[in-house]
Amino acid sequence: MELLTVSGLRKQYGSHAAVNGLDFQIQTGRCVALLGPNGAGKTTTLRMLAGLLKPSSGQISWNEQVGHVRDPRQIIGYLPQMPVFYPWMSGQEFLNYVGQLANLSAKEAESRTADVLVQVGLKDAAKRKIGGYSGGMKQRLGLAQALVHRPKLLMMDEPVSALDPIGRREVLDLIQAIRQETTILFSTHVLHDAEEVCDDVLIMNKGQIAIKGDLNTVRKEYQSPV
Ligand code: ATP
């Protein structure tokens, strides 16, 4: 069953269409990669889905079982390409804070924080200041903040592009575990990332979807640029 249907989605900047008429669906429980070169329109697409950027035209509709969505941020977890943290906070303080921003009660935020810290492997670092975290730890904290309110859809913008091989492996393993319980959409430049964890692939180029389908279908038609 589809969780999300996107039709005719566009974002225009002056005379340039960053996203130029997207039509696709995301099925509940699937892990979907949004693949494409620099400037293809991946970030713009994710930001529109996350409710952070207003589309110029087109529609984003959620399955009726999700109910009326007033603010997509209630049901989406979003990890931006360069997440911003408060370095003077501990990981635990930060997640509690984000949980309460997502309308969890203080008690729920505390309990969800404890759960996600374990889930992303940061339990032992929970009380340390974020400023002292490594790049890989920050990426896992970014994932934790996107998961703290139990989103229906987890979206990540190039979650592994900036990581070294060990950090990349850790985050891909985490995605593999999270996908057992959450629908996922993440962007990447490289088909190889998608091949490791995804079911379906959307390939974007110049603001449009060039190829879409399950991994096997897409593998036959696409050569990764990197
Ligand atoms: P990358 O892999 O480099 O992050 P991307 O696929 O995420 O690329 P976008 O960041 O969505 O691509 O950008 C798509 C196009 O829209 C690019 O040509 C970009 O220059 C343009 N663009 C994005 N944001 C703006 C903006 N605020 N104003 C004008 N043009 C923009």
Residues whose N, C-alpha, C, O or C-beta is under 5 A from the ligand:
A	BS01	ATP	Y13 A18 P37 N38 G39 A40 G41 K42 T43 T44 T45
